[in-house]
Amino acid sequence: MEQFMRDFFLFLSKNKTLTKLAKRYGLRFGASRFVAGETIGQAVEVIKSLNQKGLAVTVDYLGEFVDNEKEANEMANHCIEAIEAIGREKLNSQLSLKMTSMGLDISDELVMRNMRGILETAKTNGVFVTIDMEDYSRCQKTIDIFKQLKTEYDNVGTVLQAYLYRTESDIEDLKDYYPNLRLVKGAYKESPEVAFPDKKDVDENFKKIIKMHLLNGNYTAVATHDDAIIEYTKQLVKEYNIPNDQFEFQMLYGIRPERQEQLAREGYTMRVYVPYGTDWYGYFMRRLAERPANVAFVLKGMFRK
Protein backbone atom coordinates (compact mmCIF):
# COMPACT_ATOMS: atom_id res chain seq x y z
CA MET A 1 0.00 0.00 0.00
CA GLU A 2 2.81 2.41 0.89
CA GLN A 3 4.49 1.84 -2.50
CA PHE A 4 1.16 2.38 -4.25
CA MET A 5 0.69 5.69 -2.44
CA ARG A 6 4.23 6.75 -3.33
CA ASP A 7 3.75 5.93 -7.02
CA PHE A 8 0.34 7.64 -7.04
CA PHE A 9 1.64 10.94 -5.65
CA LEU A 10 4.71 10.86 -7.89
CA PHE A 11 2.34 10.42 -10.85
CA LEU A 12 0.27 13.39 -9.69
CA SER A 13 3.43 15.50 -9.26
CA LYS A 14 4.00 15.39 -13.03
CA ASN A 15 0.46 16.45 -14.01
CA LYS A 16 0.65 19.80 -15.80
CA THR A 17 -3.08 20.51 -15.55
CA LEU A 18 -3.08 20.09 -11.77
CA THR A 19 0.07 22.22 -11.57
CA LYS A 20 -1.76 25.09 -13.33
CA LEU A 21 -4.80 24.72 -11.07
CA ALA A 22 -2.57 24.81 -7.98
CA LYS A 23 -0.95 28.04 -9.19
CA ARG A 24 -4.39 29.57 -9.64
CA TYR A 25 -5.84 28.62 -6.27
CA GLY A 26 -2.79 29.20 -4.09
CA LEU A 27 -1.39 27.37 -1.07
CA ARG A 28 -4.24 25.24 0.22
CA PHE A 29 -4.87 21.69 1.43
CA GLY A 30 -1.93 21.67 3.84
CA ALA A 31 0.80 22.79 1.43
CA SER A 32 1.71 25.73 3.68
CA ARG A 33 3.18 23.22 6.12
CA PHE A 34 5.96 22.53 3.62
CA VAL A 35 6.10 25.76 1.58
CA ALA A 36 7.07 29.12 3.12
CA GLY A 37 4.73 31.25 1.02
CA GLU A 38 4.42 32.54 -2.52
CA THR A 39 6.74 35.57 -2.32
CA ILE A 40 10.31 36.23 -1.24
CA GLY A 41 8.96 38.58 1.43
CA GLN A 42 7.01 35.73 3.02
CA ALA A 43 10.02 33.43 2.73
CA VAL A 44 12.29 36.01 4.41
CA GLU A 45 10.04 36.05 7.49
CA VAL A 46 10.21 32.25 7.71
CA ILE A 47 14.01 32.32 7.32
CA LYS A 48 14.32 34.91 10.08
CA SER A 49 12.26 32.78 12.45
CA LEU A 50 14.38 29.69 11.69
CA ASN A 51 17.63 31.64 12.09
CA GLN A 52 16.43 32.82 15.51
CA LYS A 53 16.16 29.16 16.52
CA GLY A 54 19.77 28.54 15.53
CA LEU A 55 18.92 26.93 12.21
CA ALA A 56 20.65 27.69 8.91
CA VAL A 57 18.57 27.72 5.72
CA THR A 58 18.73 27.08 2.01
CA VAL A 59 15.90 28.75 0.11
CA ASP A 60 14.45 27.55 -3.19
CA TYR A 61 12.09 29.34 -5.57
CA LEU A 62 9.97 26.47 -6.83
CA GLY A 63 9.44 25.83 -10.51
CA GLU A 64 8.12 22.98 -12.63
CA PHE A 65 7.81 22.44 -16.40
CA VAL A 66 9.83 25.46 -17.60
CA ASP A 67 9.89 25.00 -21.36
CA ASN A 68 10.67 28.40 -22.89
CA GLU A 69 13.37 31.03 -22.60
CA LYS A 70 11.10 33.70 -21.12
CA GLU A 71 10.09 31.48 -18.19
CA ALA A 72 13.68 30.36 -17.61
CA ASN A 73 14.84 33.99 -17.46
CA GLU A 74 12.01 34.83 -15.05
CA MET A 75 13.06 31.92 -12.81
CA ALA A 76 16.66 33.18 -12.85
CA ASN A 77 15.45 36.65 -11.89
CA HIS A 78 13.54 35.19 -8.92
CA CYS A 79 16.76 33.51 -7.78
CA ILE A 80 18.66 36.79 -8.06
CA GLU A 81 15.89 38.53 -6.11
CA ALA A 82 16.20 35.89 -3.35
CA ILE A 83 19.99 36.25 -3.21
CA GLU A 84 19.74 40.02 -2.92
CA ALA A 85 17.17 39.66 -0.12
CA ILE A 86 19.49 37.26 1.74
CA GLY A 87 22.33 39.76 1.44
CA ARG A 88 20.22 42.79 2.31
CA GLU A 89 18.62 41.15 5.37
CA LYS A 90 21.91 39.47 6.41
CA LEU A 91 20.21 36.09 6.65
CA ASN A 92 21.96 32.81 7.42
CA SER A 93 20.77 31.30 4.16
CA GLN A 94 22.02 29.76 0.97
CA LEU A 95 20.13 29.28 -2.31
CA SER A 96 19.09 26.04 -4.00
CA LEU A 97 17.85 25.78 -7.58
CA LYS A 98 17.00 23.31 -10.31
CA MET A 99 18.77 23.74 -13.62
CA THR A 100 15.67 22.71 -15.57
CA SER A 101 14.20 25.95 -14.19
CA MET A 102 17.18 27.81 -15.63
CA GLY A 103 16.70 26.34 -19.12
CA LEU A 104 18.57 23.03 -18.96
CA ASP A 105 16.11 21.36 -21.34
CA ILE A 106 16.06 24.33 -23.72
CA SER A 107 19.69 25.16 -24.55
CA ASP A 108 23.17 24.97 -23.03
CA GLU A 109 23.74 28.64 -23.80
CA LEU A 110 20.61 29.69 -21.90
CA VAL A 111 21.26 27.64 -18.79
CA MET A 112 24.91 28.73 -18.59
CA ARG A 113 24.00 32.40 -19.03
CA ASN A 114 21.41 32.20 -16.27
CA MET A 115 23.68 30.23 -13.94
CA ARG A 116 26.57 32.65 -14.38
CA GLY A 117 24.27 35.61 -13.68
CA ILE A 118 23.02 33.97 -10.51
CA LEU A 119 26.49 32.98 -9.31
CA GLU A 120 27.90 36.45 -9.94
CA THR A 121 25.13 37.98 -7.82
CA ALA A 122 25.64 35.29 -5.18
CA LYS A 123 29.39 35.99 -5.11
CA THR A 124 28.75 39.70 -4.56
CA ASN A 125 26.34 38.93 -1.70
CA GLY A 126 28.37 36.14 -0.10
CA VAL A 127 25.73 33.49 -0.83
CA PHE A 128 26.41 29.84 -1.62
CA VAL A 129 24.34 28.18 -4.36
CA THR A 130 23.49 24.47 -4.57
CA ILE A 131 22.38 22.93 -7.86
CA ASP A 132 19.70 20.37 -7.03
CA MET A 133 19.89 17.00 -8.75
CA GLU A 134 16.82 15.97 -10.73
CA ASP A 135 15.93 12.69 -12.43
CA TYR A 136 18.43 10.25 -13.90
CA SER A 137 18.04 11.48 -17.47
CA ARG A 138 19.52 14.84 -16.42
CA CYS A 139 22.17 13.55 -14.02
CA GLN A 140 25.21 13.52 -16.30
CA LYS A 141 24.41 16.88 -17.85
CA THR A 142 23.97 18.43 -14.40
CA ILE A 143 27.34 17.08 -13.28
CA ASP A 144 29.04 18.30 -16.47
CA ILE A 145 27.69 21.82 -16.01
CA PHE A 146 28.60 21.78 -12.33
CA LYS A 147 32.20 20.87 -13.22
CA GLN A 148 32.41 23.80 -15.62
CA LEU A 149 30.92 26.25 -13.14
CA LYS A 150 33.17 24.98 -10.34
CA THR A 151 36.23 26.01 -12.39
CA GLU A 152 34.81 29.56 -12.48
CA TYR A 153 33.16 29.95 -9.06
CA ASP A 154 33.90 28.77 -5.51
CA ASN A 155 30.36 29.39 -4.25
CA VAL A 156 28.62 26.50 -6.01
CA GLY A 157 27.83 22.92 -5.04
CA THR A 158 25.52 20.16 -6.21
CA VAL A 159 23.64 17.06 -5.07
CA LEU A 160 24.23 13.32 -5.46
CA GLN A 161 21.61 10.64 -4.86
CA ALA A 162 22.31 7.44 -2.96
CA TYR A 163 19.74 5.36 -4.84
CA LEU A 164 21.67 5.58 -8.12
CA TYR A 165 24.22 2.87 -8.88
CA ARG A 166 26.53 5.43 -10.45
CA THR A 167 26.89 7.68 -7.38
CA GLU A 168 29.92 5.97 -5.86
CA SER A 169 31.87 6.53 -9.07
CA ASP A 170 30.57 10.13 -9.25
CA ILE A 171 31.99 10.80 -5.77
CA GLU A 172 35.35 9.50 -6.97
CA ASP A 173 35.16 11.46 -10.22
CA LEU A 174 34.35 14.75 -8.49
CA LYS A 175 36.79 14.58 -5.58
CA ASP A 176 39.53 16.59 -7.33
CA TYR A 177 37.06 19.48 -7.70
CA TYR A 178 36.87 19.66 -3.86
CA PRO A 179 33.09 19.85 -4.11
CA ASN A 180 30.60 20.86 -1.47
CA LEU A 181 27.97 18.13 -1.97
CA ARG A 182 24.53 17.54 -0.55
CA LEU A 183 24.03 13.77 -0.27
CA VAL A 184 20.44 12.50 -0.37
CA LYS A 185 18.65 9.18 -0.78
CA GLY A 186 16.73 10.37 -3.87
CA ALA A 187 13.06 11.19 -4.43
CA TYR A 188 12.33 10.43 -8.09
CA LYS A 189 10.85 7.22 -9.49
CA GLU A 190 13.71 5.52 -11.35
CA SER A 191 14.15 2.24 -13.20
CA PRO A 192 15.86 -0.66 -11.37
CA GLU A 193 18.29 -0.57 -14.26
CA VAL A 194 19.81 2.63 -12.85
CA ALA A 195 18.73 2.71 -9.19
CA PHE A 196 18.61 0.37 -6.21
CA PRO A 197 15.00 -0.84 -5.90
CA ASP A 198 15.30 -1.90 -2.24
CA LYS A 199 15.43 0.60 0.61
CA LYS A 200 18.06 -1.36 2.55
CA ASP A 201 20.45 -1.17 -0.40
CA VAL A 202 19.83 2.56 -0.75
CA ASP A 203 20.56 3.02 2.96
CA GLU A 204 23.81 1.08 2.74
CA ASN A 205 24.92 3.05 -0.31
CA PHE A 206 24.00 6.27 1.48
CA LYS A 207 26.33 5.37 4.33
CA LYS A 208 29.05 4.41 1.89
CA ILE A 209 28.99 7.70 -0.01
CA ILE A 210 28.81 9.76 3.19
CA LYS A 211 31.97 8.05 4.40
CA MET A 212 33.72 8.37 1.03
CA HIS A 213 33.04 12.07 0.69
CA LEU A 214 33.94 12.92 4.27
CA LEU A 215 37.20 10.95 4.13
CA ASN A 216 38.05 12.70 0.86
CA GLY A 217 38.16 15.81 3.04
CA ASN A 218 35.30 17.60 1.28
CA TYR A 219 32.34 19.42 2.78
CA THR A 220 29.37 17.10 3.20
CA ALA A 221 25.72 18.00 3.70
CA VAL A 222 23.86 14.92 4.91
CA ALA A 223 20.25 15.53 3.90
CA THR A 224 18.03 13.05 5.72
CA HIS A 225 15.21 12.68 8.23
CA ASP A 226 16.37 9.14 9.06
CA ASP A 227 17.69 8.84 12.63
CA ALA A 228 19.78 5.79 11.69
CA ILE A 229 21.67 7.80 9.06
CA ILE A 230 22.05 10.75 11.45
CA GLU A 231 23.50 8.53 14.17
CA TYR A 232 25.77 6.80 11.65
CA THR A 233 27.16 10.19 10.62
CA LYS A 234 27.70 11.25 14.22
CA GLN A 235 29.65 8.09 14.97
CA LEU A 236 31.64 8.33 11.75
CA VAL A 237 32.86 11.88 12.36
CA LYS A 238 33.73 10.96 15.94
CA GLU A 239 35.70 7.88 14.85
CA TYR A 240 37.72 9.77 12.23
CA ASN A 241 38.03 13.07 14.15
CA ILE A 242 36.22 14.99 11.42
CA PRO A 243 35.55 18.57 12.57
CA ASN A 244 32.01 19.88 12.78
CA ASP A 245 32.78 22.58 10.22
CA GLN A 246 33.28 19.92 7.51
CA PHE A 247 29.69 18.70 7.49
CA GLU A 248 26.11 19.58 8.25
CA PHE A 249 22.69 17.99 8.46
CA GLN A 250 19.83 19.11 6.25
CA MET A 251 16.08 18.56 6.50
CA LEU A 252 12.99 19.86 4.76
CA TYR A 253 10.91 22.71 6.11
CA GLY A 254 7.88 21.37 7.96
CA ILE A 255 9.27 17.89 8.59
CA ARG A 256 10.60 16.96 12.04
CA PRO A 257 11.13 20.56 13.27
CA GLU A 258 11.77 19.39 16.84
CA ARG A 259 14.58 17.11 15.65
CA GLN A 260 16.05 19.98 13.64
CA GLU A 261 16.21 22.20 16.72
CA GLN A 262 17.65 19.37 18.81
CA LEU A 263 20.55 18.85 16.37
CA ALA A 264 21.25 22.60 16.40
CA ARG A 265 21.33 22.57 20.21
CA GLU A 266 23.81 19.69 20.08
CA GLY A 267 26.20 21.95 18.19
CA TYR A 268 25.72 20.64 14.65
CA THR A 269 25.03 22.86 11.68
CA MET A 270 21.41 22.11 10.85
CA ARG A 271 20.19 23.58 7.56
CA VAL A 272 16.49 23.70 6.64
CA TYR A 273 15.45 23.52 2.98
CA VAL A 274 12.80 26.25 2.63
CA PRO A 275 10.86 26.37 -0.66
CA TYR A 276 8.56 29.19 -1.72
CA GLY A 277 6.72 30.38 -4.82
CA THR A 278 3.47 29.89 -6.71
CA ASP A 279 4.66 26.74 -8.51
CA TRP A 280 4.55 24.59 -5.38
CA TYR A 281 2.36 21.70 -6.55
CA GLY A 282 4.99 19.23 -7.81
CA TYR A 283 7.16 19.73 -4.74
CA PHE A 284 4.16 19.23 -2.46
CA MET A 285 3.16 15.98 -4.18
CA ARG A 286 6.70 14.60 -3.80
CA ARG A 287 6.60 15.36 -0.07
CA LEU A 288 3.32 13.43 0.21
CA ALA A 289 4.91 10.57 -1.71
CA GLU A 290 7.79 10.33 0.74
CA ARG A 291 5.90 9.66 3.97
CA PRO A 292 2.35 8.40 4.66
CA ALA A 293 2.35 10.57 7.80
CA ASN A 294 2.44 13.64 5.57
CA VAL A 295 -0.75 12.52 3.83
CA ALA A 296 -2.49 12.00 7.18
CA PHE A 297 -1.49 15.50 8.27
CA VAL A 298 -2.90 17.06 5.11
CA LEU A 299 -6.18 15.14 5.31
CA LYS A 300 -6.59 16.18 8.94
CA GLY A 301 -6.05 19.83 7.95
CA MET A 302 -8.54 19.64 5.08
CA PHE A 303 -11.40 18.42 7.24
CA ARG A 304 -10.63 20.46 10.38
CA LYS A 305 -13.32 23.06 11.06
Backbone torsions as a table, in degrees:
resi	resn	phi	psi	omega
1	MET	NA	-42.0	-178.8
2	GLU	-62.3	-41.1	179.2
3	GLN	-66.6	-37.4	177.0
4	PHE	-61.1	-44.9	179.8
5	MET	-62.2	-42.4	179.7
6	ARG	-60.4	-49.2	-178.7
7	ASP	-63.2	-38.2	-179.1
8	PHE	-62.4	-48.1	-178.3
9	PHE	-71.7	-32.3	174.5
10	LEU	-65.4	-38.2	175.5
11	PHE	-61.4	-46.5	179.7
12	LEU	-62.8	-32.7	-176.7
13	SER	-62.6	-22.1	-176.4
14	LYS	-98.8	5.8	-176.9
15	ASN	-82.8	113.3	-175.3
16	LYS	-69.1	-34.3	179.7
17	THR	-64.8	-45.4	178.7
18	LEU	-66.4	-33.4	176.6
19	THR	-60.7	-44.3	179.5
20	LYS	-65.4	-40.5	179.0
21	LEU	-63.9	-40.0	-179.9
22	ALA	-63.8	-40.1	176.5
23	LYS	-59.7	-39.9	-175.6
24	ARG	-69.6	-39.4	-171.6
25	TYR	-99.9	-0.2	171.1
26	GLY	78.3	-173.3	-174.6
27	LEU	-78.3	98.4	179.1
28	ARG	-132.4	179.2	175.0
29	PHE	58.3	35.2	173.2
30	GLY	90.5	-3.4	-177.0
31	ALA	-63.8	-27.6	-177.8
32	SER	-65.5	-15.3	173.9
33	ARG	-64.3	-33.7	-173.1
34	PHE	-110.2	-10.0	-175.9
35	VAL	-124.7	132.6	-169.6
36	ALA	-81.8	3.4	-178.7
37	GLY	133.1	-176.4	-177.8
38	GLU	-102.9	-12.4	-176.6
39	THR	-124.3	161.4	177.5
40	ILE	-65.8	-31.9	177.1
41	GLY	-60.7	-43.5	177.2
42	GLN	-66.0	-39.9	179.2
43	ALA	-64.6	-39.5	179.7
44	VAL	-58.6	-41.8	179.6
45	GLU	-63.8	-38.6	177.1
46	VAL	-65.9	-43.8	179.5
47	ILE	-60.5	-44.2	178.8
48	LYS	-57.8	-44.3	-178.3
49	SER	-65.7	-37.2	177.8
50	LEU	-70.0	-42.2	177.1
51	ASN	-58.5	-38.4	-179.9
52	GLN	-64.7	-22.5	177.4
53	LYS	-91.3	6.5	179.5
54	GLY	85.5	15.8	-177.3
55	LEU	-103.7	133.7	170.8
56	ALA	-81.1	168.0	-174.5
57	VAL	-139.5	151.7	158.0
58	THR	-126.5	128.3	-173.5
59	VAL	-105.3	145.4	-175.4
60	ASP	-138.1	121.9	172.7
61	TYR	-82.4	113.8	-170.9
62	LEU	-71.4	142.7	176.4
63	GLY	-156.6	138.4	178.3
64	GLU	-132.9	146.1	170.9
65	PHE	59.2	44.5	173.4
66	VAL	-78.3	118.2	-174.1
67	ASP	-132.3	15.9	174.7
68	ASN	-146.9	160.8	-173.0
69	GLU	-63.4	-38.9	-179.5
70	LYS	-59.4	-47.2	179.9
71	GLU	-65.5	-39.5	179.3
72	ALA	-62.2	-42.6	178.8
73	ASN	-65.8	-37.5	177.0
74	GLU	-64.4	-41.1	177.4
75	MET	-62.2	-42.6	178.3
76	ALA	-61.9	-39.9	178.9
77	ASN	-64.7	-36.8	175.7
78	HIS	-63.0	-39.2	177.7
79	CYS	-63.9	-42.6	178.5
80	ILE	-63.8	-40.8	176.6
81	GLU	-59.3	-42.6	179.7
82	ALA	-65.1	-43.4	179.3
83	ILE	-61.2	-44.5	179.9
84	GLU	-64.5	-35.7	176.8
85	ALA	-66.8	-40.9	177.7
86	ILE	-59.7	-46.3	179.4
87	GLY	-66.5	-44.0	-177.8
88	ARG	-64.3	-41.5	-177.5
89	GLU	-88.7	-2.8	-179.9
90	LYS	54.9	49.0	-178.5
91	LEU	-85.4	150.4	172.6
92	ASN	-86.4	80.4	-174.5
93	SER	-149.5	143.8	170.0
94	GLN	-105.5	-176.0	176.5
95	LEU	-124.7	139.0	171.1
96	SER	-117.4	148.4	178.6
97	LEU	-152.3	160.7	174.8
98	LYS	-107.7	132.5	-176.0
99	MET	-71.8	-20.4	173.0
100	THR	-63.0	-31.3	176.9
101	SER	-70.1	-22.2	-179.1
102	MET	-92.8	-1.7	178.0
103	GLY	109.4	19.5	-177.4
104	LEU	-55.6	-39.4	-176.9
105	ASP	-86.5	-0.3	-177.0
106	ILE	-101.3	-57.8	177.0
107	SER	-162.5	149.2	177.9
108	ASP	-63.6	-39.1	-179.0
109	GLU	-61.2	-42.8	-178.3
110	LEU	-65.9	-48.9	-176.7
111	VAL	-65.6	-38.1	180.0
112	MET	-69.2	-38.4	178.0
113	ARG	-63.6	-44.8	179.3
114	ASN	-66.7	-41.9	179.9
115	MET	-63.9	-42.8	179.6
116	ARG	-65.1	-38.3	177.4
117	GLY	-62.7	-42.2	178.7
118	ILE	-65.6	-46.1	-176.8
119	LEU	-68.7	-32.6	175.3
120	GLU	-64.8	-45.5	177.9
121	THR	-63.5	-40.9	179.4
122	ALA	-64.4	-39.4	177.9
123	LYS	-61.5	-44.3	179.5
124	THR	-62.1	-35.0	-176.2
125	ASN	-97.2	2.7	179.7
126	GLY	67.3	37.5	-176.8
127	VAL	-113.2	134.0	176.9
128	PHE	-88.6	142.3	-177.1
129	VAL	-121.1	127.9	176.1
130	THR	-108.4	128.3	175.8
131	ILE	-87.1	111.7	179.4
132	ASP	-65.7	146.6	173.6
133	MET	-89.0	141.3	179.5
134	GLU	-110.9	-144.5	-174.3
135	ASP	-76.8	171.9	-171.9
136	TYR	-59.3	-35.4	-176.5
137	SER	-62.4	-20.9	-178.7
138	ARG	-108.1	3.9	-173.5
139	CYS	-63.0	-53.5	-175.9
140	GLN	-63.7	-40.6	-179.3
141	LYS	-65.3	-38.9	177.7
142	THR	-62.2	-44.7	179.5
143	ILE	-64.5	-41.3	-179.9
144	ASP	-61.8	-43.4	179.5
145	ILE	-68.7	-40.2	176.7
146	PHE	-57.5	-45.4	179.3
147	LYS	-57.2	-44.9	179.7
148	GLN	-62.6	-47.3	-178.7
149	LEU	-65.5	-33.1	-178.8
150	LYS	-67.6	-25.6	175.9
151	THR	-74.5	-15.8	-177.4
152	GLU	-106.7	-27.6	-174.0
153	TYR	-135.5	142.8	175.5
154	ASP	-89.6	-18.2	-171.0
155	ASN	-96.6	41.9	-179.9
156	VAL	-138.6	138.6	175.6
157	GLY	-136.2	-179.8	177.1
158	THR	-146.1	-169.1	-171.5
159	VAL	-127.6	139.3	171.3
160	LEU	-123.1	147.3	-171.8
161	GLN	-111.5	127.4	-174.5
162	ALA	-68.3	-22.6	-176.1
163	TYR	-78.6	-8.9	178.2
164	LEU	-87.1	136.6	178.3
165	TYR	-60.4	-33.2	-171.7
166	ARG	-75.0	-13.7	-166.7
167	THR	-64.1	-35.8	178.3
168	GLU	-59.0	-44.3	179.4
169	SER	-70.7	-30.1	175.8
170	ASP	-65.6	-39.9	176.0
171	ILE	-58.0	-45.9	-179.6
172	GLU	-65.4	-42.3	-178.0
173	ASP	-65.0	-34.5	-174.7
174	LEU	-89.7	-10.3	-169.0
175	LYS	-59.9	-31.5	-179.1
176	ASP	-74.9	-9.0	174.5
177	TYR	-87.8	-2.3	-177.4
178	TYR	49.2	55.5	-171.5
179	PRO	-80.7	146.6	165.7
180	ASN	-88.5	112.6	-174.8
181	LEU	-119.0	137.5	166.0
182	ARG	-92.1	124.0	179.3
183	LEU	-104.0	128.5	-176.8
184	VAL	-132.9	166.5	174.5
185	LYS	-74.9	-41.7	-178.6
186	GLY	115.4	137.4	-172.1
187	ALA	-124.4	5.9	179.9
188	TYR	-98.6	156.7	176.9
189	LYS	-84.1	113.9	-176.1
190	GLU	-121.5	156.9	178.1
191	SER	-69.7	145.3	173.9
192	PRO	-63.7	-8.6	174.8
193	GLU	-72.8	-22.8	-177.7
194	VAL	-121.9	-12.8	-174.1
195	ALA	-137.6	148.0	176.1
196	PHE	-63.1	124.8	179.9
197	PRO	-80.1	-21.6	-174.9
198	ASP	-101.2	135.2	-177.4
199	LYS	-57.8	-40.3	-177.0
200	LYS	-63.4	-34.2	178.2
201	ASP	-72.2	-37.0	175.8
202	VAL	-62.7	-44.4	179.9
203	ASP	-61.1	-42.8	-179.7
204	GLU	-66.8	-38.7	177.9
205	ASN	-68.7	-35.4	176.7
206	PHE	-58.5	-48.2	178.5
207	LYS	-61.2	-40.3	-178.6
208	LYS	-62.3	-46.0	-176.2
209	ILE	-74.4	-30.6	173.6
210	ILE	-59.8	-47.7	-179.5
211	LYS	-63.8	-45.7	180.0
212	MET	-56.8	-49.2	-173.6
213	HIS	-69.9	-39.6	177.4
214	LEU	-64.1	-44.6	-178.2
215	LEU	-72.3	-18.2	171.0
216	ASN	-72.3	-10.7	178.5
217	GLY	87.3	13.0	-175.3
218	ASN	-103.3	153.5	-176.3
219	TYR	-66.1	134.2	-171.9
220	THR	-127.8	120.4	172.0
221	ALA	-101.2	114.5	-179.7
222	VAL	-94.0	103.8	-174.8
223	ALA	-98.1	104.2	-176.0
224	THR	-161.7	152.9	169.7
225	HIS	-108.6	6.6	-174.0
226	ASP	-87.8	115.5	-178.2
227	ASP	-61.2	-32.4	-179.8
228	ALA	-64.6	-40.5	178.3
229	ILE	-69.9	-39.3	177.5
230	ILE	-61.3	-47.0	-179.2
231	GLU	-67.4	-36.4	175.5
232	TYR	-59.0	-44.9	-179.5
233	THR	-64.4	-42.3	177.9
234	LYS	-58.7	-45.2	-179.1
235	GLN	-68.6	-37.3	-179.3
236	LEU	-63.2	-47.7	-177.8
237	VAL	-68.0	-31.2	176.5
238	LYS	-68.6	-44.3	-178.3
239	GLU	-63.1	-38.7	-175.1
240	TYR	-103.4	12.1	177.8
241	ASN	52.9	44.4	178.5
242	ILE	-85.3	125.3	-176.3
243	PRO	-68.5	153.5	-178.3
244	ASN	-64.3	-20.0	-179.8
245	ASP	-86.3	10.1	175.9
246	GLN	-103.8	-3.3	-177.8
247	PHE	-153.2	166.3	174.6
248	GLU	-152.0	164.1	171.0
249	PHE	-102.6	148.8	176.3
250	GLN	-133.4	141.3	174.7
251	MET	-139.7	165.7	-179.5
252	LEU	-85.3	143.4	174.9
253	TYR	-57.3	130.0	177.3
254	GLY	92.6	-6.1	-179.5
255	ILE	-117.9	119.9	178.4
256	ARG	56.7	49.6	-179.2
257	PRO	-60.4	-33.2	179.2
258	GLU	-65.7	-38.8	178.3
259	ARG	-67.2	-37.6	177.5
260	GLN	-58.7	-48.1	-178.3
261	GLU	-67.5	-34.3	178.0
262	GLN	-63.2	-45.7	179.5
263	LEU	-62.5	-38.5	176.8
264	ALA	-63.5	-42.0	178.8
265	ARG	-64.2	-30.1	179.0
266	GLU	-75.6	-4.5	175.7
267	GLY	98.5	7.2	178.0
268	TYR	-90.9	148.4	170.1
269	THR	-71.6	121.3	-178.2
270	MET	-121.4	112.3	-175.9
271	ARG	-107.6	132.3	-178.3
272	VAL	-104.2	127.9	178.8
273	TYR	-83.3	110.1	-173.2
274	VAL	-112.4	105.2	176.5
275	PRO	-90.3	153.2	174.3
276	TYR	-151.4	169.1	177.8
277	GLY	123.9	169.6	-179.0
278	THR	-80.5	-21.9	-175.1
279	ASP	-94.7	59.3	-170.4
280	TRP	-94.0	-10.5	-167.6
281	TYR	-60.8	-50.1	-177.5
282	GLY	-61.8	-42.2	177.6
283	TYR	-60.9	-45.1	-178.8
284	PHE	-61.3	-44.1	179.2
285	MET	-62.6	-37.9	178.9
286	ARG	-68.0	-31.9	176.4
287	ARG	-68.0	-38.5	177.2
288	LEU	-66.4	-34.0	179.8
289	ALA	-67.0	-29.3	-172.8
290	GLU	-72.1	-39.3	-172.7
291	ARG	-141.4	125.3	176.3
292	PRO	-56.7	-31.0	-179.9
293	ALA	-61.4	-30.7	177.8
294	ASN	-66.2	-39.0	178.7
295	VAL	-63.7	-44.6	179.8
296	ALA	-60.2	-40.4	179.0
297	PHE	-61.3	-45.8	-177.8
298	VAL	-64.9	-44.7	179.1
299	LEU	-61.2	-39.5	178.2
300	LYS	-62.3	-42.2	-179.8
301	GLY	-67.0	-35.4	-177.9
302	MET	-66.1	-35.3	-172.8
303	PHE	-103.6	3.4	176.9
304	ARG	-74.6	135.6	179.8
305	LYS	-89.9	NA	NA
